[in-house]
Amino acid sequence: MAERTVAVLAGGLSHERDVSLRSGRRLSAALRAEGLTVEEWDTDAGLLERLRTQRPDAAVVALHGGQGENGSVQTVLEMLDVPFVGTSSQGCRRAWDKPTAKALLAKADFATPDWVVLPHSTFRELGAQAVLDAMVDRLGLPLILKPDQGGSALGTQVVRDAAELPAAMVGCFAYGDTVLAERFVDGVEVAVAVVETEAGPTALPAVEIVPESGVYDYTARYTAGLTDFFAPARLSEQSAKAVGELAVAAHQLLGLRDISRTDAVVDADGTVHFLEVNLSPGLTETSTVPMAIEAGGGSLGAVFAELIDRAIKR
């Protein structure tokens, strides 16, 4: 392993650049502790030339949002035949779009909150208030608004009063041209990491998320002390098994690879509701995947070192 050079791709130009850099730094330190030679590369205009002239044995995609998760960087790595940890470009394009992921899970008979998807142009052409009224009639209140693509809960807002909708929509459209409006499900919010091993995709212990504000938004995710985490989650044995099965099913149905994270809510009746998947999950000090790895008895460096080995052999 010490003879292998690994390029950790982090940064980029998405709204999640800072989080990606934090993930990249933490992962790089963990891999160096495992004895690998690690280089941290930003994804700028010089990336292709570096991949050609300083070709690593493997790359790890630690990019969040934008080109890091929509399949763009993965396509470049595939064109240059550079082994990399993470989902293929095709799988990225499928999972990056939240409505597509929800539709595929719903088709497979997994519960997911009712939703509608509307582009900004619909509100402009048909009248914002009329569209908002129809949205509330369909989904009820409270509901949650989020960009149809993107991560780190940027632009995501919970709306409990119809009077809050116009401002919430403006905030959501700041991060994308299309909004996903979803019925809000109250319950235990969990994040479930899936790691591929020789035995196949394996769910790690679920991490329960309890934000101080009641909403797991960008600030609650990345500001230490604003969210309590429980790993493993405080779930019944039956619910813990169900969220693990959902995460593995999402990983397989969406064609994900190596590592992923599924976000879900367990309601008061014990029903598990699929929310979304993340194919390049955060690895910061407040991210749930490192917590899940530790709860499962592993270490961040060892897990990713094994994934790097699998990528090279692949």
N, C-alpha and C positions, 0 to 999 in steps of 0.2 A: 504493500500500500504506500510506503514511503517514497517509492519511485514514481508514483502516479501524480500528475499535476491536474488539479481540478480548478476550473474557472467558475466562480460563483457570480452569476449575472444578477445585478441588483441596481436599483436606482430608476433609470428611465425618465420619461417626461410626463407620466400620468399624475393625477391628483394625489396618488399614493406613493410618490417618490420617497418621501422621508421615512415612511413605514418600511418600504422595501429596503432602504439602506440599513435600517436598524436590523431587519431580518437577516440581510446579507452579512453584516458584521458578526452577529451572534452565531450564525451557521458556520462562517469561516473559522471563528475561534474554536468551535466544537470539533470541526474536521481536523484542524491542526493538532488538537489534543489527541486525535486518533492516529496521528503520524503522517497525514497527507500533506502534500505541498499544495497550498491554496493561493490562488490569485483572485482578487476582487475586481471585477470588470463592470463598468457602467455600460449601459446600452446606448451608445452615441454613434455618430457617423463613422467612427473608427472601428466599430465592432467587427465588421466583416473582414477587414484587413488583419486585425489581431487574430481572428479565428484561423485565417489562412497561414499567417507567418509565425504565430505563436501557438499553434494548434494544441489545445489541451487534450489529455486522455479522455476527459469527460467534462460536461458542464452541468451545473445545477441552476435551474431557473428559480430565482428568488424574487422575481418581479411581481408586483401587485397592480392589477388594473391595466387598462389599455393594451398595448402591444405585448405585455407579458402574459396575459391570460386569454387574449382573443385569437391566439394561434399564429400571430405574425412572427415573433422571435422563434417559435418552434419550427415554423416553415423554413426559416433561414438555417437553423441548425440541421434540419433534415436535408436541405439542399447541399450543404457542405459535408454531410455524413459525419457530423460530430455527435457522439453518444451523449445523451442528456437525461437527467432525472426529471421526470414530470410527464404530463399527458401529451400525447401526440397533437399535432396541429388540428387534425380532424376532430378529435375529442374536445379540444379547447373551444372550437367554434360552436360545438353542440351545447356545451355546458355553460359557456360564457353568457348566453342569452337566457335570463331567468325564466321568462314565459315558456320557452322551449323546454327547459329542464322540468318545470312544473307539469307541463302537458305530458311529457313522457312518463313521469312518475304517476300521474293520475291515470294514464292509460293502463299502467301496470297495477292499478287498483290500490295504490297508496294514497292516504289522505293528504290533501294539501288545501290550504284555505282558498275559498273562491276568489277569483281575481278578474280584473279587466286590464287591458293594455291600450293606452291611447297616446298618439303622438301630439306634439305641441300644435301642429296644424289643425287638428280637430277642434280644439278649443277656440282657435282664431276664426275658423270658417263657420262653425255651427253655433258659436256663442258660448262663452266660458260658463256662465251661470247655469244655462240649460244642461250642459254636459255634466257639471258638478252635481246638479240635482238628480240626474239620472244615475250617476255613480252611487250616490248615497241611497237611492231607492233600491239599487241592485245589491249593494254590499252591506248596507247598514253602517252604524257607528258603534264603537270606534273602528277606524280602518287605518291601514299603514300605507304610506306612499314611499316608493323607492324608484330610482332609475332602473330601466329594464336591463341595463348592463352596468357593471362596476362592482366595487367591493368596499370594504371598510366602513360600510353603512353611511357613506358620504351621500348626502341628499335625502337620507331616510328620515321620515317623521311619522309619528303616531298622531292621528287627528281624532279627537274625541267630541268636538263640537263643529257643526257645519260651518260656523262663522270663521273657523280657523283654516278652512280648506284653501281659499284663494292664496293666502300667503304661503301655505305649505307647498302648494303646487309651484309657485315661483321658486321657492328654495330647491325643490326637486329638479326642476328644469335647468337649474344652474349647472347640473352635472350630467345632463343628457337631454336628448330631444324627445324621448319617449318615456312615459311614466307607467309603472306597474302599480296599480292600486289593488290592495289585498285586504280581505276581511281580517281584522285583528283577532287573534286567538290568545286568550289569557291562559297562562299555565306555566309549567317549568320549562325554561329555555335551556337547551343543551346544544353543545357542539360535539360532534363525534368524528374523530379522525380515523381514517382507514389507511393501513400500510400494507403493501404487497410483500408477501414472504414466499418461501418455497411452498407453503401450504395454500397459497392463494391470498386474495384480499382478506385482511383481518381487521375487525373493528377494535380499536383501543377503548379503554374505559371512557364513558361519556363524561364531559365536563359540564357541570351546572353553572349557569351564569346568572348572577343576581346584581344588576346595576343599582347603584344608590338612587339614581333619578327615576328608576323604573323603566328606562328606555336604554337599550344597549347601542348607543350611537357612537360616532367617531371618538368623541371625548371620553366616553365611558370605556371604550376599548383600549385606548392607548395612554390614559392617564392613571398612573399607579394610585391605588387607594379609592378609586371611584366605583369599583366593581368588586364584589366578592365572588370567588370561584371555589367550587367544590369538586375535587377530583379524587375518587369517582363521584358522580352525581348522586344526590340523595333520592334515588328512585327505588321502586320495588324491583324485585328480581325479574318479574315479568316485563315491566317497562324498560328496564335496562337491556334486556334481551331484544325487545322490540326496536329500540332506537339503534342498536347495533345492526340488526337485520336490515333496517331501512338504509343505514349508511352504506352497507356493503352492496345492497341492491342498487342504490343510486350510483355508486362507483362503477358497477358493471353495466347498468342500463345506459349510462351516458358515455361509456367507453373511456373512462378515466384510467390513469396509469400511475403506478408507483405510490403516490400519496395524495389524499384528498381530505376534505373536511365537509361534513354535512351539518347544516343547522336545522334544528327542529324544535317543536314545542309539544310537550305532553300536557294535555288538558286534564281537567278534574275527573273526567270519566276514564282516563288512561289511554285515550286515543293519541297516537303519535302523528303529528302533522309535519310534513316535509315543507321547508321554507326555501332553501337554496343550497347549492354546493359551492365550494371554493376549491379550485384545482391548483392554486399556488398559495396555500394558507400561510398566514403570518407566523413568524418565528421569533417575535420580539419577547421581551421580558413579561409582557402582559398577554401574550397570545396563548390560545388554548391548546394548540398542538403539542408544544413542549411539555405542558402540564399533563396531557394525556399520555405522552410517551413515558414520563416519569412515573405516573400512576400505574402504568403497565409494567413497570420494572426495568425499563430501558433507559438509554441516554440519547440525546439529540444527535451527538456525533456518531455513535455506533449505528443508529438506525439509518442515517444518511450515508454512512460509509458503505453499508450493505446495499443500499439502493444504487449507489455509484457503481459498485461491483456488478450488480445485475444489469445496469445500463450498458456497461462496457461489454459484457458477455452477450448482450442482446444484439 
